[in-house]
Amino acid sequence: MGIFEELGVRPYVNAHDTYTVYGGSRMPPEALEAMRQISEHFVDFDELQRRAGEKIAALTRNEAAYVTNGASGAILLATAVCLARGDACRYARLPLTDSRNEAIILCCQHNAYDKAIAAAGAKPVMIGDADETTPEELAGAINENTAAVFYFPNIRYEFASLPLETVIEIAHGKGVPVIVDAAAQLPPVENLWRFTGMGADLAIFSGGKTLCGPQDSGLILGRRALIEDCLRFGAPAHGVCRSSKTSRESIAGLYVALKMYVERDHEAEARALRAMADSMIGRLKAAGLAARIVPWGPVGQSYPRVFAGLPEALRAAEVRDRMRGEGVYIGVSERENEVYISPLNLTEDEADAVIEKLIIHAAMA
Ligand SMILES: *Cc1c(COP(=O)(O)O)cnc(C)c1O
């Protein structure tokens, strides 16, 4: 009996995106094998973190790197490190802080994941509004109580944001670190070094999204001194981050998955995803549906998605629910009454099956 039968759990096809609620992405067998190998022996956890971090830093062209249990755990630890400022006693007291405890967040970038900033003990200070953020507002909000400035790159937030360059220039001018949560910002692969290359002190990535590492893994990349503090204060050390520990298996799995991701032929992969999307468009159009390609992912990643317009009598959410009933997750854009498919997590066979089902359901108006 397989694990699905034994647990009574249904397997789904993920034509939507790398969402945790579906399990994220698919690990390559090599990453699973590394996890199996390391699971059979014991290690010096600090040595493992340090050596994996050195390899990951080299692969991602960063000074230093640290593996966490996810991007959210990475936000928690990065914040804690900024609050502690190298002092073990200050770290041990978190989430209780001294007066230098403010974390600046742009209102227009305020999102579900910035809860981890407050969880570390920081006081979020929101600047700007849904329409605009000015350099003066950022400069004016930074004072002797500011511990860090956070930045969440995302095309959906761009309209009212300040450019990252401006944020870095203003924050660094006042001696305050900038932390970029780029959890889902892959591809392009260059983003692994782009944000820190621009001067961000730390950049955070999820291990279980496009990197195809363990779902409970994540990365902090950037300045050596701050990463040294991650090594000192991060789990399994006691303190506020102990509740977001990772495992030797996840560290090994993420390292191998990341190495494979960086070494992939990214141009060939982009062409393959585009070809898959084009072929889907062809089939949807042949079935009489309005179909178009959007050349970016939900938060601006550089991979294509296929959008299909539905007849007025059929609501997109209904088609999504019917597809889910058949074991397929797809996306919806309710305002445009469109459904969408991302080829990112699909095999050729799955893509064929998804389009076939979509054509049947979209014709059921
Ligand atoms: C997905 C995501 C996270 C959380 O990532 P995990 O690795 O699941 O913890 C944090 N921030 C942003 C912007 C994300 O998209």
The ligand as an SDF file (V2000), in Angstrom:
LIG
                    3D

 15 15  0  0  0  0  0  0  0  0999 V2000
    6.1340   32.2820    0.3610 C   0  0  0  0  0  0  0  0  0  0  0  0
    6.5790   33.5320    1.0040 C   0  0  0  0  0  0  0  0  0  0  0  0
    7.0680   33.5290    2.3100 C   0  0  0  0  0  0  0  0  0  0  0  0
    7.0840   32.2820    3.1580 C   0  0  0  0  0  0  0  0  0  0  0  0
    7.9440   31.3140    2.6740 O   0  0  0  0  0  0  0  0  0  0  0  0
    8.1290   29.9370    3.4610 P   0  0  0  0  0  0  0  0  0  0  0  0
    9.3940   29.3710    2.9040 O   0  0  0  0  0  0  0  0  0  0  0  0
    6.9170   29.1140    3.1440 O   0  0  0  0  0  0  0  0  0  0  0  0
    8.2200   30.2540    4.9160 O   0  0  0  0  0  0  0  0  0  0  0  0
    7.5220   34.7260    2.8490 C   0  0  0  0  0  0  0  0  0  0  0  0
    7.4950   35.8640    2.1530 N   0  0  0  0  0  0  0  0  0  0  0  0
    7.0080   35.9220    0.8980 C   0  0  0  0  0  0  0  0  0  0  0  0
    6.9960   37.2320    0.1770 C   0  0  0  0  0  0  0  0  0  0  0  0
    6.5380   34.7560    0.2840 C   0  0  0  0  0  0  0  0  0  0  0  0
    6.0670   34.8140   -0.9740 O   0  0  0  0  0  0  0  0  0  0  0  0
  1  2  1  0
  2  3  1  0
  2 14  2  0
  3  4  1  0
  3 10  2  0
  4  5  1  0
  5  6  1  0
  6  7  2  0
  6  8  1  0
  6  9  1  0
 10 11  1  0
 11 12  2  0
 12 13  1  0
 12 14  1  0
 14 15  1  0
M  END
$$$$
